[in-house]
């Protein structure tokens, strides 16, 4: 079964030292290398300041700069993995550095 793992980082993550980011990146690269065929896709998202939000209400389109809402955590990236079940997907999520500094949402992908 396919699962998407969504990494939410603290909105203040940009304040990490260069060494802190380097360690997180190295740990993530090691995790991804260890997944092998389980890893189907991965992407890191651009900074939340680059987001554009689109809303359609009553046929009217509103486009605004920035994220939908101010939050304590922002979506930083995702992994798409193949896992036997939810427990296997959680085992992958708990190894991702994002789970230590923020949170990782695990969600099954609909067929």
Residue, then its C-alpha position, 0 to 999 in steps of 0.5 A: x500500500x502507498x502512504x504519503x508522509x507529510x513533514x511539518x516543521x516549526x514555522x521557526x525552522x528557518x532559524x536553525x543553524x547551518x550545522x543543524x540543517x546540515x545534520x537534518x539533511x544528512x539524516x534524511x538522505x541516509x533514511x531515503x537511501x535505506x528505503x530503497x524500493x520503498x521510496x516512490x517519490x520525495x520532494x522538499x517544498x520551497x519556503x512557505x513565503x513563496x506560497x500562493x493561495x487560491x480560493x473560489x467563492x461564489x464563482x469569484x477567484x481570489x489569489x493571495x500571496x502566502x500560505x492559507x493560514x498562519x500556523x506554528x508548523x508549516x509543510x516542508x516536504x513529503x515522502x511517498x512510500x510503499x509499505x505493507x501496512x500503517x505500522x510499517x509506514x509509521x516505522x519509516x516516519x519515526x526515522x525521519x528527522x522531521x519527526x524529531x523537530x516537528x511532526x510527520x503526518x502519515x496518510x494512506x493514498x487512495x486507490 
